[in-house]
Amino acid sequence: MVARRSYGKLVAFLAAWTRDVAAAEDALSEAFTSALAEWPLKGCPANPEAWLLTVARRKTLDAVRRQYTAEISAGELQLRAQGLDAAASETEIPDRRLALMFVCAHPAIDAAIRAPLMLQAVLGLDAKAIGSAFLVSPATMGKRLVRAKEKIRQAAIPFNVPEREQLPSRLGAVLDAIYAAFTEGWTDPGGVDVVRRDLTEESFFLARLVAEVLPEQPEALGLLALMLYAEARRSARRNGQGEYVPLAQQDSSLWNAAMISEAEALLSRAGALGSIGRYQLESALQSAHTYRCRTGHNNWSAVVELYDTLLALTASPVVAINRALAMAEIHGAATALTELSKIAADVRLAEYQPYWAARADLLAKTGATSEARNAYETAIGLERDASVRRFLQKRQSALVS
C-alpha cells in the first residue's frame, strides 16, 4: 500500500536532487527492499514515507559519491545531504510529481516517449503495462524509457514546473499520461484491486491538480470531465453476479449523478474557452452517450460527427474503431465493416482486443458467422478480464451456424 501511494512522490523528490530519474528509482527500489526485510520484524514506522526517504537518501548519496567524486565537491555533497536530511525529517514530504511530469515533457525528450516516461517515473507502471497502453511491445518500450532517462541526466534538464508560456507545449503529454494511468485503473471495474484503485485515485489527484494550476487550459478541464463521466458509471459496469454489462444495457440509475453534473460543468467551462481538443471531444462523446442512455433519444448522427472530428484530429485507430461501431447504428454493419477494413493493416491492432470484439460483432450482424466466430476467439484470447471473456464467449456461443 505504501509503495503504491508513495512511489511517485518519492521518486519525484529524489530525482529533483539527483537530476537522475533512473538513480532515484534504483535508490527507492533498494529502500522498498529494506522495508520488506525490516518492517515485518520491527513493525511499520510511524512515518513510512520519511523512513523510505531516509534509506533512499543514503543509497542516493552513496551512489553519487561512487560515480561523481571527481566532479562534485565535498561541499556540494554536504549540501545535497542536508537538503535530503531536512526532507526526511519533515512529517509531510513535498509533492513534486507534477514538476517531474513537466520535466518528462521537456522538448529535449522525444515526444513519443514523454507520456510513457511519466507513467513509469511518476506512477510506477512497468514497461508491459505502459506498452499495452500505447500499443507497443514491452521490450521496445523498455528500451525507449531507458534512453529517455539517460537523456534527462545528460542534458541536465531542470526539475521544475516551466514558465507559464511554456506550459501549453508540454501539457499534452502530461494529460496523456494521466489518462493512460486512469485507463489502467479502469480495468478494475469493482475497485477491488488495491494497486489499480490507488492508480485511479492518483490519476484523479493529478488531473484535479492540473485543472487547478491551469484553469484557463480547456484540455485540462476536458480530461477531468472525461474521467468523471467514466468513473460515474463504475458501479453499473458489473451486475450483482459480477458479470460485465455493456454501456447500452447499464442501469443509468446506478450512475453517480454528482460526478456527471461536475463533468457537464467542466465541459461547459472548457467549451467557453474557445479552443477544441482531443479530451474535450472525448468528453463530449461521453456526454452524448450519457444523454442517449438516460433519455432513449437517438443521437447517433451527432456521435458520428464528433468521432469524425476526433479522428481527423488524432488519426487514432482506437477512435476509428469506435467511429465504425457508431456508424453501424445509422448505416448498418456492412458499412461499418468497410470502415473498419481501412485500419485492418495497422499492426498495432493485431493484439488489441476491442478491435477483434468490434469486428466479431459487426461480422455476426452481417451473417458472416464463421468469420465472426474466429474474431471472437481472438478477442477472447486477448482479454485479461474474466468477466469480459465470459461476455464474449456468450456472444460467440449465440452465433447460429
N, C-alpha and C positions, 0 to 999 in steps of 0.2 A: 504493500500500500504506500509506504513512504517513498519507495523507489519510483513508483509511477508519478506521484504528485510532486516530488521534489526534483526529479531528474532535470527538466528543462531549466528551472530556476537556478540550480547549482551549476550546471554546465555554462549557462549564460554568465553567471557571476565569475566563475573561474576563468573562462575564456576572455573576459574583459580585461583581466590582469595579464594573462599569458600571451594574448593575441594569437593563440593556437588552439583551435577548436578540438583537433584530434588529441592534443596533450591533455586538455581539460576532460575530455571523455575518458581517456585512459586513467587519469587520476581518480575520477569519480567511480569508475568501474572497480578499481582497487579498493576504494573506500567501501563500496557496497559488499565486496568480498569479505572485507574485515568485519563488517556489520553482521553478515551471515554467520561468521565464526564466533563473534563475541556476544552478540545480543541474546542468543538462546541460553548462554551460560550466565551472563551478568545482568540480563534484563535490558529492556529498551530504555535508552536515556530519556531524560525529561524533555530535551530538545533534540530530536533525531536529526533535523536538518543541520543544526550547528555542529553536532558530532560528526556527521558526514563531511561537512565543510572543513572541519579541523583536520581530519585524516587526509582528505583530498588535498588540502593545502600543503601538508607535509610532503605528500607524493609529488605535487607540482613543483615545489621548491627544490626537492632533491633532483628532479629531472632537469630543472633549469640549471642547477649547479653543474650537473654532469655534462650538459650539452653546450652551455654558453659561458663557462667560467672565463674563457679568454676574452669574451666580448662584453660581458656585463660586470660592472664593478661591484665590489663588496657592498658599497653604499646603496647601489640600486637594488641589489638583492635584499638588503635590510629593509628598504622602503616597501618592496613588494611583500615581504613577510609581515611587516607591521600592518599594511593595509588588509591583508587576508586575516591576520590575527584579530584585528578590530571587527571585521565582519563576522568572524566565527564566534565572537563574544556577544554579539547582538542577539536579542530574542527574535527579531524579525530580519531575515536576510533580504537585502534589496532585490526586487524582482526585475531582472533585466532581460526577460525573454523577448519583449517587443524590440528592444535595442538589438539583440542578437539576430532577430528575424530581418531587420533592416540591414544589418551587416551582411547577411547571406544574400541580400538582394542588390549588393553593390555592383555597379556596371562592369567591374573588372572580372566578375564571375559570369560564366556562360549562362545566358538567360534560361536555357532548358533545365539547368540543374539547381536553380535558385530555390524554388519551392520544395523539391525533394531534400535539399540540404537542410532546410528549416525543419522538415518533418523528422529528420534524424537527430539533428543537433538540439533542437528545442523541445520536440515532442517525443523523442526516444523511440521512434519506429525503426524497425530493421529494414534492410535492403529488400527483402522479399515482399513485405507489406507495401513499401514505397513503390517498388517496381510494378506491383499489381495495380496500384492507384493510377500509375502513369503508362500502363500497358508496355512496360519494358522488362526484360529478363532481370532476375536478381543479380546475376553476375555482372551484367553491363551496368546496372545501377550502382552496384558496389564500387566499381572502378571509377565511375564518374564522381561519386561522393568523395572518394579519397583524393582525387585530383583537385576538387573544389576546396577542400580543407587546406591542402598544401598551397593553393593559390592565395587564400586568406593570410596564411602565415608569411609567405614570401613577399606579398605586396604590402604587408603591414597595414592592412585595412583598419581604420579606426572603429572602435566598438562603441558607437553612439548612434542615437537617432539623428538622421541627417537634417539639414536645414529644411524649413517648410517648403521652399520652392523645389527641393529635390524629391519630396515625398511622392508626387504623382507617378514619377518614372519607376519607383520601387514598389509602390503599393500593390500592383497587380500580383506580383509573386507572393507577397505576404498573404493576400486574400486567398490565392490558390492553395497555399499550404494549409491555412486554417480550414478551408473547405474540404480538402483531401483528408485531413485528420478527422473532421466531423463525419465524413462519409465512412471512414473506417469504424468509428464508433457506432454508426448507424447499422452496421452489420449485426449488432446485438440488440434485436428489437425489444427484448424483455428487460434490458438493463441489468441482467444478472451477472454478466462478465465484468469483474471489477476493473480490469485493465481498460476495456472499451468504455465502461461507464465513466471512468476518470478521464479518458480521452475526450469524450463528449463534453464533459464539464469544462475541461481545459480549453476546448475549442470555443465554447461559448464565452468563457472568460476573455480570451484573446479577441474574439470578434467584437464583444462589447467594448473592450479597451480601445481597439482601433476606431470604432464608431464614436467613442467619446473624445479621443485625441484628435480625430479628423471628421468632425460633424458636417463639414462642408463637402466631403467626398461622397458622391452618390453611390459609388460602388461598394464602399464600406457599409453604408446603410442597406444596400441591396442584398449583400451577403448575409448580414444579420437577419434580415427579413426572410430570406430563403431558408436559413437554418431553423428559424422559428416555425415556418409553415411545416417543414418536415418533422420537427420534434413534436409538434402539436398532435400528430397522428400516431405517435408511438403506441399508445395503449390499444389502438384499433388494428394494429398490424398482425395480431395473432388472436384467435378466438379462445374460448375457455379451455379448450383442449391443447392449446399451444400450436394450432395449425395456422399456416400462412393465409392471410386474407388480402387479396389484391385490392388496389385502391377503389376500383369500381364497386366492390362488394363490401367495403368497410361501413360500419355503423358510425355515421358522422356525429351522432350524439356523444360518442366517446372521445371526440377530438377536444383538445384543450382550447376553449373559446378565447381565453385571455391571451394566449400566445398568438392566435390568429389575428386578434384585434391589434396587438402590438405590431405584428408583421405588416398588416394593412397600413398602419400609421407610418411605419418606416418607409414602406414602398411609396407612399404618397409624398413624404418628405423628399425622398430621393428623386422622384419624378419632377418635383418643383425646382430642382437644381439645374435642370436643362441639359443633362449630358447622359445619354443612354449607354449602358454597357452590359456585359455578359450577365452579371449577377442580378441586375435589375430585370433583365429579360427572363432569366430563370425563375426569379421570384414572381414575376407577373404570370408566368405559366402555372406556378403553384397556386396562385390566387385564382386563376381561371378554372383549374381542376377542382379547387375547393368549392367555388361557386356552383359549378355544374353538379357536383356530388350532393351538395346541400339542397339545391333547388330543383334538380332534374332538368334544368334548361340546357338545350343543346347549343353549345358554343364552340363546336369543333372547328368551324371556319376561322374563328379568332385565334384558336390554339395553333392551327397550322400557320397562320400569318406570323405569329410570334416565333414559331420554330423556323420559319423561312428567314426571318431577320437574324435569329441567333446562329443559324447555320452559315449565313453569309458573313457573320462577324467572326466565328470561331473555326469554321471548317472541321468541326469535331465529328468523328464517326459516331460517337455516342448520341449527339444531337440528331444526326441523320437517322439513326435507328428509331428514336422516339418520334421524329417527324413522320417517318414511314407508317408507324402504328397509328398516329393521329390521322393521316391521310386515308387509312383503311376505313375509318369511321365515316368518311364522306364519299370516297371514290371506290371503295371495295378493296378486298385483299389482293387481287391480281395487280392493280395499280401500285399498291404498297410494295408488293414483291419486286416490281420493276424498279422502284426507287431504291429498295434495299440492295438490289443487284449492283447498283452503281458503286457501292463501297465494299463489295464482296472480296475484292482483290487486296484489301488492306490487311497486311499480315498481322497487325495488332489484334484483329478480331478473331483470329484462329482459336484463342483461348479465352475469349470474352463471353461469358455465359449469357448475358442479356441479348447479344446478337443471335445466338443459336435458339434461344427461347422465343424471340420475336419471329425469327424465320420459321420455326416449327409451327407457331400459332397461325401465321399467315398461310403457310402451305396447307395446314389442316382445313382452313376455311375455303381454300380453292379445290379441295378434294384430292390433293396430292398426298395421299395417306402414307405411302411408303417413304417418300422423302421427308414427310413430317415426322414420322417415327424415328428416322435416323437423326434428324436435327434435335429432337427431344432427347435422344440418347446422348448426344454430345453435350447438350445443356446440362443434363443430369450429372454427367461425369465431371463437369467443371464446377458445379455448385457446391459450396462449402456448408451451407446451412441445411441441416437435415429436414427442417420443416418445408423449405422451398423445394428441396429434392422430392419430397413426398407429393407436393402440389404438382410438380412437373410430371411425376410418374403417373398420377391420376389422370392427367390430361392425355398422356401418352396411351394409357390403358383404354381411354374412352374413344380412341380412334377406331373407326369402322373400316375394316379391310374392303 
